[in-house]
């Protein structure tokens, strides 16, 4: 089966596991520095899914995500972040300094507290727990846990949350599902390079759609269908996301691609989930109420 997998699961099985935060749970108190971090985004998995073969689609229903602790962590890291000197965009000015914020979490109230470092200002932030990393093995290569791409990975997508179903292309036998990088909340773009980073308790149900090949990750809930693009520059990520969404609409409703293109120009939505990783991530979506009935949908 798989000598490196942590478990083998069958179609319909529920995975109940815990994840680390992106720092490996080692940044816990004032005075801790990022020098303690041994690697970015430690992941749980891979899970071998019986019956998943290249050319299939892996289905991941997100049943439960619970913040596994009483605080979150966020940081500024030299050389990382949307408004920072990076390897892609070197500049003459010095990088932003390393700084770490701790966010007390009140799970009963479902909120975190932001406390400014340079003043006494504080504010409450509602929680929206999601998995920053969720995906499958890429085809014929290894990828950093920082890099999002066709296999999913570090998508930093708030859509990877309870109530949504994620779809991934199966590239290798067993799919090799992995997850991690729990987020309690994150703004669009993750511009400073981190969300409110937390360990997570996760429950996911997996299945397989046989013989249905997709090229990029997708999300769905009772209201919307959503397609993801991950690339640089940002406009190419957007093109991928909308092209994938148009193809999905055409394949399952029979609406022509050009009609779908025009419809999305009027009622489609788009947001940038992150623009700090080696690839930027864009998600395009449409409310199902605007679509014809789905004729070729393969429910799992």
Secondary structure, 3 states (H helix, E strand, C coil): CCCCCCEEECCCCEEEEEECCCCCCCCCCCCCCHHHCCCCCCEEEEEEECCCCCCCEEEEEEEEEEECCCEEEEEECCCCCCCCCCCCCCCCCCCCCCEEEEEEEECCCCEEEEECCCCCCEEEEECCCEEEEEECCCCCCCCCCCCCECCEECCCCCCCCCCCEEEEECCCCCCCEEEEEEECCCCCCCCCCCCCECCEEEEEEEEEECCCCCCCCEEECCCEEEEEEEECCHHHHHHHHHHHHHHHHHHHHCCCHHHHHHHHHHHCEEEEEECCCCCEEEEEEEEHHHCCCCCCCCCC
